[in-house]
Amino acid sequence: MTAAVVFSAVTLALLSRPPPAVCARRDVVELGDADFDYLAMEHETMLVKFYAPWCGHCKKLAPEFEKAANKLKGLVKLAKVDCTANSETCGRFGVTGYPTLKIFRYGKDAASYDGPRTAVGIYEVMRRQTGPDSVHLKSKDDLRDFVNNYDASIVGKAAIPDSARLPEFLKGAGLLRDQFRFAHITDLQVAEDHKVNSESVLLFRPPRLANAFEDSVVVFKDYLTISSLRRFIRDHLYGLCPHMMLENRDRLRVRDLLTAYYDLDYHHNVRGSNYWRNRVMKVASKYSGRSLMFSVANKKDFRIELEEDYDLGTSDAGDLPFVTIRTKLGQKYVMREEFTRDGQSLERFLEDYFAGRLKQYIKSEPIPEKNSAAVKVVVAESFNEIVNDPDKDVLIQFYSPSCPHCKKLEPIYRELAETLYSYPRTVIAKMNAVDNDIPLGYDVQGYPTIYFAPVGKKDNPIRYQVNPFFSQLIS
């Protein structure tokens, strides 16, 4: 008898239980097969969430989506479509996974939404979707006002309105407007203070991040295509040491990233925020070209993450920055030495990092002294020994102690373990994913998440696809 057969047999007994009721929302309009086209055509810009009621990621997104809808009233309409009840509409727009977010203009599918899934992030992205793709700047005052913004600005400069470069720039602005701010100039005198050739693209970094270590304006010099424009923005947008926020952290973390967390506040204390940033930049300038990016962040914005990943509360470390390195593969390193104002401690930390002398930071519960129950307890420090045992097939559940779904699953999972207890080459295990770091290769976005690590495939574990009916029942 296999683990999957026992699991499915037990869950079938629960199928008579009805799914929970769904509360109606007022700010997010519900659309379906019968009225989607008619109602969507009424709105210049609409963000539509295609979802399934049993989807855990959809449930996590729902309150953020609702908050964003409230903030965007009068600017952008937010809507949702239940794909389990409106398969015709979802199929027509190529929806294959949940949640899928798409931007519509007067009922036409304009673009996929690939931005952040927080209320603030959705608001910022969709706010940029209002108005033209690129703002036409007609005076020096227009240019000054446009670039004097909290975010970076990309300005296309063309000698004449029908310049060969302008249509390509505007096309790029249309495709990238959800991520960046675009404007264009057709009167050369508007940008005469910037000594560049007649046709070019200028990237203005935010004035609040101006510093003595890099230029505030970067000039695009390659042949203009949408691909080269995208590459130019990607390579120069953030500069030597960007301000990491919840909205841009995923884009920054595609590379190995050092972050200094402190009481950064560019809305109320620009000078104080740049005090520590300048010290990070001074050191960062010495390591330019190395395989590491630098950033600064507000410690309070990342409070939950710091508490979960490093056991650090916002009151820890006093007024000094708390410095970490997180690689693109997920390894973590912490600067133990106090951040000195001359930057020497940061330099020593970096020298040790590049020399391979730093010990990786792993958050782990203590290894249990006794572990003889049918369901083996795994912690981060024992994961390799138990789950990656080359001679055993291991089924492991990642759970949260406070998760009600996990608690409902517990007796079923224990019954499965007891059934297979007599098989010496099979291990049924569980790991508290809140208090232990999750190893590479395991994507845990919600609880419970179950993986099977069979003999010979420890580097490529198989995610257990829970029956959708069961997902609905344990919700």
N, C-alpha and C positions, 0 to 999 in steps of 0.2 A: 504494500500500500504506500503510495507516494504522499509527500507533504501536500501537494496541490489537491489531490483527491480528497484527503481528510478535511482540508480547509474548506473546500467547496461543499462537501456533504454537510458539514456543521452549519454553514451559512444559509443553506437552503431552508433550514428549519425556521429561519427568522423572516422569510419573505412575506409573511402575512402582515407584518407590522407596517402601518402607513407612514409615508415620509412626512416630515414636519411641514407645517404650513409656512408659506412665504408671505411676509408682510408687504403691503403695497408701498411704493415710494412715490413721492409727489414730484420731485425735481427731475427725475429720470423718467422719460416717457417710455412706455412699453409698446413696441411695434410687433406686428405679425404679418403673416402672408397676405391677409386681407387688406391691410392698410399701409404697408411699408412704403410703397411707391408714392401713394397719395400724400402722406404726411411728411415724408422725407423731402419731397420737392418744395415744401413750403419754407425750408430753411437754407440760407446761403451756406452755412457751415454747420455740420453735425458730426459728432463723434458717436459711433455706434459700437456697443459691446455685444458680441455674439457669445452666448454662454449656455451652459447646461446646469440645471439645478443641483445635480449631484457632484459637480466639480469643486474640489477643495480650493483650487486657485481662484475660481470665480467667487467663492464665498469670501475669500480674503480680500479680493479687490472691491467687492460691493460697497462697503462703507466709504472707502476712499473715492470711489466713483461718484457716490452720492454727494459727498462734501464738495468735490470738484464741480458737480452740476450746480450746486447752490452758489458757488463763487462765480460761475460763468453765466449766471442769469443775465439775459439781455445781450450777451456777446455770442455765445455758442450753445447750441442745444445738445444735450447728451441723451442718448436713447439706448435701449437694450432689446435684444431679440432672443427668446428662449428657443434654441435650436432643436430641442426635443419635441416641441410642439409646432415649429414652423420650419420644417426641413426644406421646403421649396425655396424660401428666401435665403437660407444659409447655404444651400447647395449652389444657388445662382451666383453667390459672391465668393465661392471657393473656400468656405470655412471648413477646415478639417480638424481643428483642435480648439480647446477652450482654455481661457477666454481668448477670443480674437477681436482686436479693436481696429476699426477702419474709419477713415475720415471721408465724409460725403459732402459734395457741394451741389445744392439743388437736386438732391436725389441721385447723383452720379458718384460712383466709387472713384474718389480722387487719389487716395493713397492709403497705405497701411500705416497704422500708428505703432511706432517702435520706441516711443519715449518711456519715461518712468511711470510706474504704476502707483505713485502716491498722489494724494489730493493736490498738494502744492505743485508737483511735477506735471500732472495733467493740466492744471490751470495755466502754468507758464507756457507749456507747449501749445495748447489750444488758443491761448490769448494771441500768440504770434500768427495763428491761422486766420485772424480777422484782418480785413483790409487787403491792400495789394501785396503781391509776392515781394516786390522791391519798391521802396519809397523813392519817388523822384525828388531829388534835392535841387532847389533852384537858386539858392543863395548861400553865402558863407554862414549866415545865421542858421539856416536849415542844417548845414553840415555840422556846425558846432553843437547844436541841440541834439542831433541824432546820435553822434558818437559819445556825447556826455551821458552815458547810460551805465547801469549796473552790469550789463553784459557786453560782450565784444560785438563789434560792428564790422560788416563786410561791405565795402563801397566800390562799385564799379565805375570807372571813369572812362567815358567815351567822347571822342572829339565831336561827333555829330549823332543825332538821334538814330539814324539808320546805319550806324557803324556795324561792320561785320561781327564785331565782338559782342555787341549789346544783346542781340537775340539769344546767343548762347549763355550769356551771363544771366539773363532773365529766366531762361529755362532752368538753369541750375538753381536759381533762387526759388523757383516754384517747387522743385524737388526737395530742397533742403530747408525750407522756411520753418518747418516744425522744430528745427534744432538751432538755427542761427538767424540773426537780424541782417537784412539786406537793404541796400539803397543804391541808387545810381545817379550819376551826374552827366549832363550833356553840355554844360557850359564850363569850359576849362578854367575860367577865372574863379569859379567857386572853390576849386582845390589848388589854387596857384601857390599856396603856402607849402604844399608838399611837392618837392622838386622831383617829379617823375615824368616819364614820357606821356604823350597825349592819351594813349589808350592803355589802361592798366587796372589792376584791382588792388585796393588797399585794405588791409586788415588792421583795425583799430582795437587794441586791447583796452579793457575798462580803465578809465582814469584812476579809479581807486587802487588799482594794482600797479600804478606807475612806479618805477624804481630805477636805480642807477646801474643795474647790471644787464639790462637789455633794452632794445628799442620798444617804444610804445606803439609804433606803426610799422607794419611789415608790408613790403611791396611784392606782389606776385609778378614773376618775370618769365614764366614759361608760356608756351602756346596754350591758349584758353580752350579747354573742353570741359564738359561737366566732370569727367573723371579727374582731370588735373586740378580743377577748382576744389573739388572735394578733398583731394590729397593735400593741397596747399593749406586749406583750413584745418584739416586734421593735424598737420605737422607744426603749425604755428599758432593755433588758437590759444593754447594754454601757456605757452612760454616756459620759462625756467622753473617756476614754482606756482602752479595754479591754486585757486581756492577751491578745495573739494567740498561739494555739497551733496545732499541726498540725491539731487536731481542729476548730477553728472558723475557720481562715483563709479557706476558701471563702465562708463567710457574710459575713465582714468585707469581702472584696474585691469585693463587688458594688457598692461605692462607691469613689471615689478615696480612697486610704489612705496616710497618712504613718505610717511605723513606725520606732521607735528600737530598734535591736538592741544588747544589751549582756549582761553576765553576770547576768541576772535569774534568781532562784531563790526562789520563794515557799514552797518546802518547808523550806528551811534558813536563809534570810536575808530575811525579810519587810522589815525596816527598810532594808537595803541595796538591795533591789529597788525599794522605793518612793522612794528618794532621787532617782533619775533620773526616775522616772515623775512625781513631783510637779513637777519642773522642766519636763517636757513639758506637763503639765496646766496649769501657770501660763500658758504661752504659748498652749495650745489654748483656754483660756477667753476669750482675746482675739479668737479667730477663730470663736467659736461661731456657728452659723447659716450659715457658708460651706460651699461644696460640697467639703468635705474632712473625712475622719474621721481620728482620731489613734489610735495604738496603740503598745504596747511588746511586745517579744518577747525570748526567750532566744536569744542569738546561736548557741549550740551546737545548739539544736533545729533551726535553719534553716541549719546549716553547709553542707549540700549545695547548697541553693538559692542561698545567698550566693556560694559558689564558682562555681556555674554561671552565675548571672545578673550578678554584679558582679566576678568574679575576686577575691573577698575571702575569705581564710582566717580561721579563728576567732582566730588570733593577731594579725591586723591591727587597727589602730585602738586598740590598748592597752586601757585600762579605760574609755575614753570611748565613748559610744553612736555607732553607725554609723547614719545617718539616710537613709532613702530615701522617695520618693513613687512609688507605683505606681497609675496610673489604672485605672479599670474596663475601659478599652479596651486596657490593656497597656503604655502608655508608662511609662518609668522615668526618675526624676531622682534624683541623688545630691547630698547636702550635702557639699561639698568642704571647707568651713571647719571647723576643730575645734570640737566642741560645748563651749561655754563654760557655766560653772555659773550665770551670771546669765541665761542663755537668750537673750542678744542675738544670738548667731550663728544660732540657730534662727529668731528673728524675721526676720532679714535674708534667710534662705533662703526663708521663706514669702512675704515681700514680693516677692522676685524671681519666685517661682512664680506668684503671683496676677497679677503684672504682665506675665507672659509673657516674662520675660527669661532664663529658664533654658534651657540646651541639653539636649535629651533625651539620656539615656544609651543608647548602642547598643553592644552587644558584637559585635565583628566581627573576623574574621581579616583580614590585609592583602589588598588586591586583588591578585590574581596578575599579575606582569609579563607573562607569556605565557599565552594562553588559547585556543590554536589546536586543541586536541584535539576529537574528535567530541562528547564530553560536556563541555559548558561548565561551568566551576567558578564558582559563585555564592557571594558572601559577603554579609553584611548590608549593607555599604556599597555594593555593586554590584547589590543585588537590584532596586531600582527601575529601573535602567538596562537590565538584561538581561531580567528576567521581565516587567516592566510595559512593555516596548517595545510601543507601540501598533500596530506594523506586523507583529508576529510572533506565531505560536502557540508557546507554550512548555510543554513537559512537564518538570516539576521533581521530583526525588526528594530528600526529606529523609532523611538517614542519620546513623548514628553510626559513627565509625571502628572501634569495638570490637564492633559488632553482627555476629554470624556470619551472620544472615539477609541483611544488606546485602552481605557479602562473597560470598555465594552468588549474589546477584542481579547483582553487578557485571558479569560477562562477558555476561549476557543484555542488560543495559541498554546496555552498550557496543556490542553487536551491533546493537541497535535504532538507536542514534545513528549508527552507520556506515551503516546501510541508508538512513536519512533525511538523510544529510549533504548530498546534492545538492539538497535542497529548501531554498532560501534563506529562505523565510518560516517555516520550522519549526526550533525550537531544542530540543535535548535537554540538560537541565542537571541539576546536583546541588548540594546544599548541606549542609555539615556542620552539623547542627542542634544539636550539643553546644557548639561554639565560636562560634556565631553566633546572634543573636536572630532568632526566627521572626516574620515580619511578621504584622500583623493580617489576618484572613480565612483563615488557614491553621491548622487544628487538627491538631497533631501530638502524638499520645499514645503512639506506638510507632514502631519502625523496621523496615523502611523505610516511609515514607508518601509517596505520589505524587499530585501535583496537575497538572491541565491548565489553563493560563491562556490561553484563545484570544483572538484579536483581537476587540475589542468587549465582552469580559466579564472584564476584568482585576480588576474589583471583586467578582466573584463566581466565583472559580476552582472547577473541578469536581474533586472527589476521585476518583481512580482506584480503583475497587472491584476489588481483586485477587481472582482466582478462589480460593474457599475451599480447593480441593484444593492449589493452589500454596502457600497460607498454611501448610497442614499440612506440606508438603514442606520448606519452608525453615525450619521450626521446629527 
